[in-house]
């Protein structure tokens, strides 16, 4: 199989139950084109459906007890508090590390978790990149080790979009009559501008790299659909009996608007990647949009995961991949082994996923396997570097 370029796109919480009606109405033309020219299917998640854990399984092909990322937080360096999850506890290689070792140029943007930035043969931007914690008139801190190589940090820092740069024209694509929202009682517009700005920032970095850098593999992660869902799924049609009618009229199209926003960004990524690229789009879990949606979730760190559903999405198109086909039995653990097979590389016996052979037009495709990609000594050194970088980041906050 010839060497190829692969673009892996992550849409957190994307669900076919929302997507299919939107495609039928012509509202997601770029994803519909992918579906018609490639394969699609459900992607089974793991339990519990905690996103940092799941995205690490997608990137490694391994279950959490093997890769080491088990939730949203981790014990801070002082041993007394909990901070946001970082890479410090990941104890196995991700697909981009493996591809680097085989001479491929890789770029990673915003994966969760991905801080501190890893030293890859390309550009790596951590998930600390897009977050704005302070008002626009105050300095926007740029954490150390957010970008590799470090000399590109200032370039990407200047690309960030602050939530307070989002205008009424932007908001009106998601909310009806935003000026009539009482922002003293309802913070939904603040939530909305944050989602738009953060995902537009990730997209700015991704499109810059595709336009200006050579690449063999790129992974880019967007968390927007998950946040649109948690904030606005309660207003998604049909109206639920417990929902305030006035709020429903404001926000009933917000979830659909979020998906359409992502489809617009997908179209730009596909165009920049080029016709010779293989595109794979995945989500880590789904999100109940129907009678299974929850009225309330329990107040705890992982409480929002109660709204997640068992199946995310997978869609892939490219040379040698079937067209207009549905695949079955796919798990998020299968993503990394399948990506390796696209490069004619083996998967590893210590990975928990399999190669999705059914995506290929070649019915005789056989996946190769080796024992492991993880050399024990190299992994110990790799983890030590990550721990030192995490400590340096914490001390500079």
Secondary structure, 3 states (H helix, E strand, C coil): CCCCEEEEEEECCCCHHHHHHHHHCCCCHHHHHHHHCCEEEEEECCCCCCHHHHHHHHHHCCCHHHHCCCCCEEECCCCCCEEECCHHHCCCCCHHHHHHHCCCCEEEECCCCCCCCCCCCCCEECCCCCCCCCCCCCCCCCCCCCEECHHHHHHHHCCCCCHHHCCHHHHCCCCCCHHHCCCCCCCHHHHHHHHHHHHHHHHHHHHHHHHHCCCCEEEEEECHHHHHHHHHHHHCCCCCCCCCHHHHHHHCCHHHHHHHHHHHHHHHHHHHHCCCEEEEEECCCEECCCCCCCCCCCCCCCHHHHHEECEEEEEEECCCECCCEECCCEECCHHHHHHHHHCCCCEECCCCCCCCHHHECCCCCCCCEECCCCCHHHHHHHHHHHHHHHHHHHHCC
